[in-house]
Structure formats: C-alpha cells, structure tokens
Amino acid sequence: MMKILLTTLNARYSHASLGLRYLKANMAELYDVTEIVEYTIQQSVDEIVENIEKLNPQIVGFGVYIWNIEQTTKIVQTLKVLRPEMKIVLGGPEVSYEYEDQPIVQRADFLITGWGDISFPELCRQLLSGLRPMEKVIVGIQPPLDEIILPYDEYTEEDIKQRTVYVEASRGCPFTCEFCLSSLDKKAWSFPLPKFMQAMDKLYLKGLRQYKFVDRTFNLKTDFTTTILTFFLDKLARQPEDKLFLHFELVPDHLSDELKELILQFPEGSLQFEIGIQTLNLTTQKHISRRTNLLKAEENIRWLVEKSHVHLHVDLIAGLPAEDLASFGEGMDRLYAWKPHEIQLGILKRLKGTPIIRHTDPFGFKYSPEPPFSVMENNDVNFEEMNHMKRLAKYWDLVINSGRFKHIEPLLLESTPFANMTNLTNWLYKHLGRSHAIRLEKLFELVYEYLKDIKKVPADILKNAVTEDFLRTGIQGWPKVFGEAPEDWKERLSVMNKSRQGNSEASLPKRQQRHVE
C-alpha cells in the first residue's frame, strides 16, 4: 500500500526525473510504501489533482523547478483545500532559496532546502510515526556521496527504451559563475567510481544506449574522466554495431592530451559535448566571476571540430552585465568562426539564490516576474533590444540549429552571423508577427523569399541550396514560390522516402518533422 508519493511535473514525457529516483532509492524501510508518479507541464492541473487524490497518499513530495512552479503551486493549493490532511513536502532548486514569500511554500506543510537524499526519508519517518517536526523549513543534510544509494535501479524498462536517462558521476561545481545555481557549491564531489561504473554496466545490460551525464565539471579530473570514457570505449570495441550516445558538459579550457587521445577513438554520432562559453567579453567575465581562458577554449573547440567526431553544442547568454548588443554580436561572430555544430543562444534568467542578483541595481536589471524570470532590460540592453534578442534566439533555433537549412545557412549568415541573423529576424517578424507555431513549409518559403528579394542571391545558387535542404524534409510537393521544380525532384523524393519507410513522422529527427514549435 502506497503511503508516500514522489512526484514532479517534467517539461515533457521524454524527461525522467533523476531527483525523484534518488529519493526513492534512499527510502530504506519506507521503500515499499513509496511510489514515483511523474506528470508533465502539458497536463491540466485538474487532471493531476484528480490522479493524486485517487492515489490517496499520506505524504506527497513535489520536485519544484523553474519550468513547473506555476502549475505545481496551483496543484498544491488545490490539494490542501481538497485534502488538508495530506502532508505536502516541497524540494528542488526553485524553492530552496528566497522561499519566504512564495505562495507554494506558504501552502505546503514542509520544505526541504538543498539536498533531500537523507532529510526527506527522515521527515517521512517522523510524520508516519505521528511526530511533527518543530520546523517547517528543513535544511537538507549533505552526506558524503558514498553514503547515498545510487538511483539507477529505479529506471524502468520503459524509461530505458523511451526516455532520457540522466546519470551523474559527481555533484557540485568548483566555479563561481554568478548566473548559475551551481556557483553556490564552490566545490565538486565525486561518487565512488567502482560503484558508479557497476551501475552504468547494469544499465547497459538492461539495454541503455543513451547516457546523459549532468555533471557540471565532467573533465576536470583526468583520471576520473578517462575511467568513464574507457569503460564506454570497451563497450564499443566489444559490440561496434551496437550504437552508443553519450552527452557530457565539458569545461572548454581543460582538455589534456590523454583525454584527447580517448576522444579520438569514439566514432561519429557517439559523443556530444555541451560547452558553456556564455560570453567572450572579458569585462563581463569579471563581473560574473567567470574564469574561462578564451584562447585555450578556442584552441580546444577548434581541435574538437577539426580532429574528432564529437558533436559540439556551445552556449552564449544575452543580457549579462556590461554587455550590449554590439559586444554580444562580436562574441557570437567570433564563436561562430570556431565552427561548433550548434550555438545555443540563451537569455539571462534570475535564478533564485544566485549571486547575479548583486548586479541588479548597479546595472539596472529588470526581470520578468513570471517564470523563467528572464531579464527584460538593463542599462546596456533596452526592452526593445532584449525582445529582439529573444526573437533572434528563437529563429536561430528554427533555422540554424534545426539542421534543416544546412545548404542555405552559408548564404544567410556569410562571415557575419549576428548582423545577418538580425536582418533575417526583423524581416521574418515583420511578415509573421510571431516566432512560434510556424509551419515548416512556410518557414522555407519565407527564407527563400528573403534570400531572393532582400539578399539578392543568384538564382542558380539559391535554387540548388533550397532543393537540397527542402528535399531532406521529406515534405510532399514542391512549393510554387520556389519556381519550377527540378526535373528529378519526384524521383529523388521517392528514393529518400523509401529509405525512411517504416518511420512515423513523430519518430523522425526534429529536422524532418513538418511543424516547428
């Protein structure tokens, strides 16, 4: 009989909560009366409340994050009216700091800030035994990592087959980047490697082939990193036909020769590195306490692009202190010249508890009062410019990061991507009035018209580029705006569609789906 419900609202079904699985794994004698039930932010509040009420738990633990706090607040408020005897316990980054005035905290029974692996089971023991803790807000105990039971047995067969499985070989971060919650740790802690590798092997034997590591500083300790990479290289050597995909967050200015040698052994499609550059403005770096050696980062990124098969996803953030659009554009152009496979353009968010808050008054920061609390303007970027950047980031995702416009991309961006993307953004927004819910055919047609009418790309060059990119979408029919269809269009489309036969549109890669969100 379930007494304790662990739940959260994930951003989408494909995400599986690592935090809930840690809690379940560490429930000790309460393990058998504890269940995990996950929802998504796409589900209605009424539907979720009804489901929880039917389960009738005595204790509900909610994981609260920036993407789900609005819906979770409504769920908690409704449950406390409907079933006031039900004990509601909150945890997660969005309620671990600046929680005093948050409506969700005011309505809940208890809040555990920070680590919950030990403190949540202990609170449940007290509540089920009839004891009521003296304090509503409980500071989570941070145990040594070797005392935490690893959560990977909690991933089900369905998780392994259909969802993103998150793993972590370490927690924390030694860096102090002021926009990031990990800056509060000031240190990284590693799980005991033998036990962790046994867990990874067990997941592999269960059929897992895609591992998403959430470690903030995966490559700082060379021996630690090489042990993990060697483990997966051994798997690839034994079963080369059995594809693996590994995602890591990489510190870009720390790449030893030993690590490079291992990276070179991974085949195409098996490694993805997420790299946070965030800004190339040295003054801004100092304001946010960031210490990236940009020359070394450039050297390593260029090496990874030119020598390895790694797919690189590199982040930039707009709206940081002392960086106007001109400076951001210069940084974006410089980063683009390093040729990473993706540049993710983000907007600064005011995460609760982060040191970036100290710059609010000196730099005139104004943040949205609604999640995800993005900056609306500051002394260096006004409201209109920031809205332009938000649109530019969205169009960049749709056109450049989507991979749908590979032949068109150089015609669009040339050697000055920021200026050219700014012009395209203004033109698209003028014609669409939005940056979401755009049909893929419509997006292709508009980009084609822009290149033809505004950039005056020669007709033959444009026709070749748009033919190659549009063919790869698999969309039936040749849009009239492109002019006459190539003579071999239908034959080439038929051959490509036959090669994809058996795949439903929903299961195709993002770049081949017909609609853009």
C-alpha positions as CSV (number, residue, x, y, z in Angstrom):
1,M,0.0,0.0,0.0
2,M,1.4,3.4,-1.0
3,K,1.8,5.9,1.7
4,I,4.4,8.2,0.1
5,L,4.1,9.7,-3.3
6,L,7.1,11.2,-5.1
7,T,6.2,13.4,-8.0
8,T,7.1,16.3,-10.2
9,L,5.9,17.9,-13.5
10,N,8.6,17.3,-16.1
11,A,9.0,19.6,-19.1
12,R,8.0,16.7,-21.4
13,Y,7.3,12.9,-21.1
14,S,10.8,12.1,-22.5
15,H,12.4,13.5,-19.4
16,A,12.8,11.2,-16.4
17,S,13.4,12.8,-13.1
18,L,16.8,11.8,-11.6
19,G,16.0,13.6,-8.3
20,L,12.9,11.5,-7.6
21,R,14.8,8.3,-8.2
22,Y,17.4,9.4,-5.7
23,L,14.7,9.9,-3.1
24,K,13.1,6.5,-3.8
25,A,16.4,4.7,-3.7
26,N,17.2,6.1,-0.3
27,M,13.9,5.5,1.5
28,A,15.3,2.4,3.3
29,E,12.5,0.7,5.3
30,L,9.9,3.0,3.6
31,Y,10.9,1.9,0.1
32,D,8.0,-0.5,-0.4
33,V,5.4,2.2,0.6
34,T,6.9,4.8,-1.7
35,E,6.0,5.3,-5.3
36,I,7.1,7.6,-8.1
37,V,4.4,9.1,-10.4
38,E,5.6,11.7,-12.9
39,Y,3.4,14.2,-14.8
40,T,4.2,16.8,-17.4
41,I,3.5,20.5,-17.7
42,Q,1.3,19.8,-20.7
43,Q,-1.2,18.1,-18.4
44,S,-4.0,20.1,-16.8
45,V,-3.9,20.9,-13.1
46,D,-7.4,19.3,-12.6
47,E,-6.2,16.0,-14.2
48,I,-3.1,15.8,-12.0
49,V,-5.0,16.7,-8.8
50,E,-7.7,14.1,-9.6
51,N,-5.0,11.4,-10.1
52,I,-3.1,12.3,-6.9
53,E,-6.4,12.2,-4.9
54,K,-7.2,8.8,-6.2
55,L,-3.8,7.5,-5.2
56,N,-4.6,8.9,-1.7
57,P,-1.1,9.1,-0.3
58,Q,-0.4,10.3,3.2
59,I,2.7,12.3,2.1
60,V,3.4,13.9,-1.2
61,G,6.8,15.1,-2.1
62,F,7.0,17.6,-5.0
63,G,10.1,18.4,-7.0
64,V,9.8,22.1,-7.9
65,Y,11.7,23.7,-10.8
66,I,11.6,26.9,-12.7
67,W,9.6,25.3,-15.5
68,N,6.9,23.8,-13.3
69,I,6.5,26.1,-10.3
70,E,3.3,27.8,-11.6
71,Q,1.4,24.6,-12.2
72,T,2.8,23.0,-9.1
73,T,1.7,25.9,-7.0
74,K,-1.9,25.5,-8.2
75,I,-1.8,21.8,-7.6
76,V,-0.6,22.2,-4.0
77,Q,-3.1,24.9,-3.3
78,T,-5.9,22.7,-4.6
79,L,-4.8,19.6,-2.8
80,K,-4.6,21.5,0.6
81,V,-8.2,22.6,0.1
82,L,-9.4,19.2,-1.1
83,R,-7.4,17.0,1.3
84,P,-5.9,19.2,4.1
85,E,-4.8,16.1,6.0
86,M,-2.4,15.2,3.1
87,K,1.1,16.3,4.0
88,I,2.8,18.2,1.2
89,V,6.6,18.4,1.2
90,L,8.5,20.6,-1.3
91,G,12.0,20.4,-2.5
92,G,14.1,21.4,-5.5
93,P,16.1,24.4,-6.7
94,E,13.1,26.8,-7.2
95,V,12.1,26.6,-3.6
96,S,15.5,26.2,-1.9
97,Y,16.3,30.0,-2.0
98,E,14.2,33.1,-1.4
99,Y,11.3,31.0,-0.4
100,E,9.8,33.1,2.4
101,D,7.2,34.9,0.3
102,Q,6.5,32.1,-2.2
103,P,2.7,31.1,-2.2
104,I,3.6,27.5,-2.8
105,V,5.8,27.4,0.3
106,Q,3.1,29.2,2.4
107,R,0.5,26.5,1.5
108,A,2.8,23.4,1.8
109,D,3.4,21.7,5.1
110,F,7.2,21.3,4.8
111,L,10.1,22.5,2.7
112,I,13.5,20.8,2.4
113,T,16.1,23.1,1.0
114,G,19.1,21.7,-0.8
115,W,19.9,18.0,-0.7
116,G,17.0,15.8,0.2
117,D,18.5,12.3,-0.1
118,I,18.7,11.8,3.7
119,S,16.4,14.5,5.0
120,F,13.3,13.6,3.1
121,P,13.2,9.9,4.3
122,E,13.9,11.1,7.8
123,L,11.0,13.6,7.6
124,C,8.7,10.8,6.3
125,R,9.6,8.6,9.2
126,Q,8.7,11.3,11.7
127,L,5.4,12.1,10.0
128,L,4.3,8.4,9.7
129,S,5.2,7.8,13.4
130,G,2.9,10.6,14.5
131,L,5.7,13.1,15.3
132,R,5.5,16.6,13.9
133,P,8.9,18.3,13.3
134,M,9.3,21.7,15.0
135,E,10.5,23.5,11.9
136,K,8.5,23.9,8.6
137,V,11.7,24.6,6.7
138,I,14.3,21.9,6.9
139,V,17.9,22.5,5.7
140,G,18.8,19.3,3.8
141,I,21.7,17.3,5.2
142,Q,24.6,16.9,2.7
143,P,26.0,13.4,3.4
144,P,29.2,12.0,1.9
145,L,28.4,10.7,-1.6
146,D,29.4,7.1,-0.6
147,E,26.5,7.1,1.9
148,I,24.0,7.8,-0.8
149,I,22.4,4.8,-2.5
150,L,22.6,5.3,-6.3
151,P,19.2,5.6,-8.1
152,Y,19.8,3.8,-11.3
153,D,17.8,0.6,-10.4
154,E,14.8,2.9,-10.3
155,Y,14.9,3.5,-14.1
156,T,12.3,1.1,-15.6
157,E,12.4,-0.8,-18.8
158,E,10.0,1.9,-20.3
159,D,12.4,4.6,-19.2
160,I,15.4,2.9,-20.8
161,K,13.5,2.4,-24.1
162,Q,11.6,5.6,-24.4
163,R,13.0,8.4,-22.2
164,T,16.2,10.3,-21.5
165,V,18.1,8.6,-18.7
166,Y,20.1,11.1,-16.7
167,V,23.2,10.0,-14.7
168,E,25.8,11.8,-12.6
169,A,29.3,10.7,-11.6
170,S,29.7,13.9,-9.5
171,R,27.8,16.7,-7.9
172,G,28.6,20.4,-7.4
173,C,31.0,22.7,-9.2
174,P,34.2,24.5,-8.2
175,F,33.5,27.5,-10.4
176,T,31.6,30.6,-9.3
177,C,29.7,31.8,-12.4
178,E,27.2,34.1,-10.8
179,F,24.2,33.3,-13.0
180,C,24.3,29.6,-12.1
181,L,23.0,27.8,-9.0
182,S,26.0,25.5,-9.1
183,S,28.2,28.5,-8.2
184,L,26.8,28.2,-4.6
185,D,28.6,24.8,-4.2
186,K,32.1,26.1,-4.6
187,K,33.3,22.5,-4.8
188,A,32.7,19.3,-6.8
189,W,32.3,15.9,-5.1
190,S,32.7,12.6,-7.0
191,F,30.8,9.4,-6.4
192,P,32.9,6.3,-5.7
193,L,33.9,5.2,-9.2
194,P,33.8,1.4,-8.8
195,K,30.2,1.6,-7.5
196,F,29.2,4.1,-10.2
197,M,30.7,2.1,-13.0
198,Q,28.9,-1.0,-11.8
199,A,25.6,0.9,-12.0
200,M,26.5,2.1,-15.6
201,D,27.3,-1.5,-16.6
202,K,23.9,-2.7,-15.1
203,L,22.1,0.0,-17.2
204,Y,24.0,-1.1,-20.3
205,L,23.0,-4.8,-19.7
206,K,19.4,-3.6,-19.4
207,G,19.6,-2.1,-22.9
208,L,20.5,1.5,-22.2
209,R,22.5,3.1,-25.1
210,Q,22.0,6.8,-24.4
211,Y,23.5,8.2,-21.3
212,K,23.1,11.9,-20.4
213,F,25.6,13.0,-17.8
214,V,24.5,16.0,-15.8
215,D,27.9,16.6,-14.1
216,R,28.9,20.3,-14.3
217,T,32.6,19.6,-14.5
218,F,33.0,16.3,-16.1
219,N,36.5,16.7,-17.5
220,L,38.4,18.5,-14.6
221,K,39.9,15.3,-13.1
222,T,41.7,13.5,-15.9
223,D,41.9,10.0,-14.2
224,F,38.2,10.2,-13.3
225,T,37.2,11.2,-16.9
226,T,39.4,8.7,-18.6
227,T,38.0,5.8,-16.4
228,I,34.5,6.6,-17.6
229,L,35.4,7.1,-21.3
230,T,37.5,3.9,-21.3
231,F,34.5,2.0,-19.9
232,F,32.4,3.1,-22.9
233,L,35.1,2.6,-25.4
234,D,35.4,-1.0,-24.2
235,K,31.7,-1.5,-24.8
236,L,32.0,-0.1,-28.3
237,A,35.0,-2.3,-29.0
238,R,33.1,-5.4,-28.0
239,Q,29.9,-4.5,-29.9
240,P,30.8,-2.0,-32.6
241,E,27.5,-2.5,-34.3
242,D,25.6,-1.5,-31.0
243,K,25.5,2.3,-31.2
244,L,26.2,4.4,-28.0
245,F,25.4,8.0,-27.4
246,L,27.0,9.9,-24.5
247,H,26.3,13.5,-23.5
248,F,28.7,15.4,-21.3
249,E,29.1,19.0,-20.1
250,L,32.7,20.0,-20.9
251,V,34.9,22.7,-19.4
252,P,36.4,24.1,-22.6
253,D,39.8,25.2,-21.4
254,H,40.7,21.9,-19.7
255,L,41.5,19.2,-22.3
256,S,44.5,17.1,-21.5
257,D,46.4,15.1,-24.2
258,E,45.4,11.9,-22.5
259,L,41.7,12.9,-22.8
260,K,42.2,13.9,-26.4
261,E,43.6,10.5,-27.3
262,L,40.5,8.9,-25.9
263,I,38.1,11.3,-27.6
264,L,39.6,10.5,-31.0
265,Q,38.7,6.8,-30.5
266,F,34.9,7.5,-30.4
267,P,33.1,7.0,-33.7
268,E,30.8,9.6,-35.3
269,G,27.5,10.0,-33.5
270,S,28.6,8.7,-30.2
271,L,29.8,11.8,-28.3
272,Q,28.1,15.1,-27.6
273,F,29.8,17.9,-25.6
274,E,27.8,20.8,-24.1
275,I,30.2,23.7,-23.6
276,G,29.2,26.9,-21.8
277,I,31.2,29.9,-23.2
278,Q,28.4,32.3,-22.2
279,T,30.3,35.5,-23.0
280,L,33.5,36.5,-24.8
281,N,33.5,39.9,-23.2
282,L,36.4,40.0,-20.7
283,T,34.8,42.8,-18.7
284,T,31.6,40.8,-18.4
285,Q,33.5,37.7,-17.5
286,K,35.0,39.6,-14.5
287,H,31.6,40.9,-13.4
288,I,30.1,37.4,-13.3
289,S,33.2,35.8,-11.7
290,R,33.9,33.6,-14.7
291,R,37.5,32.5,-15.3
292,T,37.4,30.8,-18.8
293,N,40.7,31.1,-20.7
294,L,39.1,32.0,-24.0
295,L,42.3,31.4,-26.1
296,K,42.6,27.9,-24.7
297,A,38.9,27.4,-25.1
298,E,39.1,28.4,-28.8
299,E,42.1,26.1,-29.3
300,N,40.2,23.1,-27.8
301,I,36.9,23.8,-29.6
302,R,38.7,24.1,-33.0
303,W,40.6,20.9,-32.3
304,L,37.4,19.0,-31.4
305,V,35.7,20.3,-34.6
306,E,38.6,19.6,-36.9
307,K,40.0,16.4,-35.4
308,S,37.3,14.5,-33.6
309,H,33.8,13.2,-34.3
310,V,32.3,14.9,-31.3
311,H,29.1,17.0,-31.8
312,L,29.6,20.3,-30.1
313,H,26.7,22.3,-28.5
314,V,28.1,25.7,-27.2
315,D,26.1,28.2,-25.1
316,L,26.0,32.0,-25.2
317,I,23.9,34.2,-22.9
318,A,22.5,37.6,-23.8
319,G,21.8,40.2,-21.2
320,L,24.8,39.7,-18.9
321,P,26.3,42.8,-17.1
322,A,28.3,45.3,-19.1
323,E,27.5,43.6,-22.5
324,D,25.4,45.5,-25.1
325,L,24.2,44.0,-28.4
326,A,27.3,45.2,-30.3
327,S,29.6,43.3,-27.8
328,F,27.3,40.2,-27.8
329,G,27.3,40.3,-31.6
330,E,31.1,40.4,-31.8
331,G,31.3,37.4,-29.4
332,M,28.7,35.5,-31.5
333,D,30.7,36.2,-34.7
334,R,33.9,35.1,-33.1
335,L,32.4,31.9,-31.6
336,Y,30.7,31.0,-35.0
337,A,34.1,31.2,-36.6
338,W,35.3,28.4,-34.3
339,K,32.7,26.3,-36.2
340,P,30.9,24.5,-33.3
341,H,27.9,22.4,-34.6
342,E,25.4,24.3,-32.6
343,I,25.4,27.6,-30.8
344,Q,22.6,27.9,-28.2
345,L,21.6,31.5,-27.7
346,G,20.0,32.0,-24.2
347,I,18.6,35.0,-22.3
348,L,19.9,35.6,-18.8
349,K,17.5,34.3,-16.1
350,R,17.3,35.4,-12.5
351,L,17.6,32.1,-10.7
352,K,16.7,32.4,-7.0
353,G,19.7,32.5,-4.8
354,T,22.3,33.2,-7.5
355,P,24.9,35.9,-6.9
356,I,23.9,37.6,-10.2
357,I,21.3,39.4,-8.0
358,R,24.1,41.7,-6.7
359,H,24.2,43.4,-10.1
360,T,20.5,44.3,-10.2
361,D,20.8,47.9,-9.0
362,P,24.3,48.9,-10.4
363,F,23.3,47.7,-13.9
364,G,19.6,48.5,-13.8
365,F,18.4,44.9,-14.3
366,K,14.7,44.4,-14.6
367,Y,13.5,40.8,-14.7
368,S,10.1,39.3,-15.6
369,P,8.1,38.5,-12.5
370,E,6.9,35.3,-14.2
371,P,9.0,32.1,-14.8
372,P,11.5,31.7,-16.2
373,F,12.3,35.2,-14.8
374,S,14.2,36.3,-17.9
375,V,15.8,39.8,-18.0
376,M,13.6,42.3,-19.7
377,E,16.2,45.1,-19.9
378,N,19.2,46.6,-18.2
379,N,21.5,49.6,-18.6
380,D,23.2,48.1,-21.7
381,V,20.3,46.4,-23.5
382,N,16.9,48.2,-23.5
383,F,13.5,46.5,-23.6
384,E,13.1,46.6,-27.4
385,E,16.6,45.2,-28.0
386,M,16.0,42.4,-25.5
387,N,12.8,41.4,-27.2
388,H,14.7,41.4,-30.5
389,M,17.3,39.1,-28.9
390,K,14.6,36.7,-27.7
391,R,13.1,36.5,-31.2
392,L,16.6,36.1,-32.8
393,A,17.3,33.2,-30.5
394,K,14.1,31.5,-31.4
395,Y,14.6,32.0,-35.2
396,W,18.2,30.8,-34.8
397,D,16.9,27.6,-33.3
398,L,14.4,27.1,-36.1
399,V,16.7,27.9,-39.0
400,I,20.3,27.3,-37.9
401,N,20.2,24.8,-35.0
402,S,17.5,22.7,-36.5
403,G,19.8,21.3,-39.2
404,R,17.2,21.8,-41.8
405,F,18.9,24.6,-43.7
406,K,22.5,23.3,-44.0
407,H,23.0,24.4,-47.6
408,I,21.1,27.7,-47.1
409,E,23.0,28.6,-43.9
410,P,26.1,30.0,-45.5
411,L,24.0,32.1,-47.9
412,L,22.2,33.5,-44.9
413,L,25.0,34.1,-42.4
414,E,28.2,34.6,-44.5
415,S,31.0,35.7,-42.2
416,T,28.9,38.0,-40.0
417,P,26.2,35.8,-38.5
418,F,24.9,38.3,-35.9
419,A,24.3,41.1,-38.3
420,N,22.8,38.8,-40.9
421,M,20.6,37.0,-38.4
422,T,19.5,40.4,-37.0
423,N,18.3,41.3,-40.5
424,L,16.5,38.0,-41.1
425,T,14.9,38.2,-37.6
426,N,13.5,41.7,-38.4
427,W,12.2,40.6,-41.8
428,L,10.6,37.3,-40.5
429,Y,8.9,39.0,-37.6
430,K,7.6,41.7,-39.9
431,H,6.0,39.1,-42.1
432,L,4.9,36.6,-39.3
433,G,4.3,38.7,-36.2
434,R,5.5,35.7,-34.1
435,S,8.4,33.3,-33.6
436,H,6.5,30.1,-32.8
437,A,3.9,27.8,-34.3
438,I,5.3,28.2,-37.8
439,R,4.7,25.5,-40.4
440,L,7.9,24.2,-41.9
441,E,6.8,24.8,-45.5
442,K,6.0,28.4,-44.6
443,L,9.4,28.9,-42.9
444,F,11.1,27.6,-46.0
445,E,9.1,29.8,-48.3
446,L,9.9,32.9,-46.3
447,V,13.6,32.2,-46.0
448,Y,13.7,31.6,-49.8
449,E,11.9,34.9,-50.4
450,Y,14.3,36.7,-48.1
451,L,17.4,35.3,-49.9
452,K,15.9,36.1,-53.3
453,D,14.4,39.5,-52.7
454,I,16.5,41.0,-49.9
455,K,19.9,39.4,-50.2
456,K,19.7,39.0,-54.0
457,V,21.3,35.6,-54.0
458,P,21.9,34.4,-57.6
459,A,19.0,32.3,-58.8
460,D,21.0,29.2,-59.7
461,I,22.9,29.1,-56.4
462,L,19.7,29.7,-54.4
463,K,17.8,27.0,-56.3
464,N,20.5,24.4,-55.7
465,A,20.6,25.2,-51.9
466,V,16.9,25.2,-51.3
467,T,16.5,22.0,-53.4
468,E,19.0,20.1,-51.3
469,D,17.5,21.3,-48.0
470,F,13.9,21.0,-48.8
471,L,14.3,17.5,-50.2
472,R,15.7,16.4,-46.8
473,T,12.4,17.4,-45.1
474,G,10.5,14.6,-46.9
475,I,7.6,17.0,-47.5
476,Q,5.5,16.1,-50.5
477,G,5.1,18.7,-53.2
478,W,7.3,21.5,-54.4
479,P,6.2,25.0,-53.2
480,K,5.3,27.3,-56.1
481,V,7.3,30.2,-54.6
482,F,10.4,28.2,-55.4
483,G,9.7,28.4,-59.1
484,E,9.9,25.4,-61.4
485,A,10.7,22.1,-59.6
486,P,13.9,20.4,-60.6
487,E,13.4,17.7,-63.2
488,D,14.5,14.9,-60.9
489,W,12.6,16.2,-57.9
490,K,9.9,13.5,-57.7
491,E,12.4,10.7,-58.3
492,R,14.8,11.9,-55.6
493,L,12.0,12.4,-53.2
494,S,10.7,8.9,-53.8
495,V,14.1,7.4,-53.2
496,M,14.6,9.3,-50.0
497,N,11.1,8.4,-48.7
498,K,11.6,4.8,-49.4
499,S,14.8,4.8,-47.4
500,R,12.8,6.2,-44.5
501,Q,9.9,3.8,-44.9
502,G,8.5,2.4,-41.7
503,N,9.3,5.6,-39.7
504,S,6.4,7.6,-38.5
505,E,6.7,11.3,-38.6
506,A,6.6,11.6,-34.8
507,S,9.7,9.4,-34.6
508,L,11.7,11.3,-37.2
509,P,14.5,13.6,-36.1
510,K,13.4,17.1,-35.4
511,R,14.8,18.5,-38.6
512,Q,12.5,16.2,-40.6
513,Q,9.2,16.9,-38.8
514,R,6.7,19.0,-40.7
515,H,5.9,21.6,-38.0
516,V,8.1,23.9,-36.0
517,E,7.2,24.8,-32.4
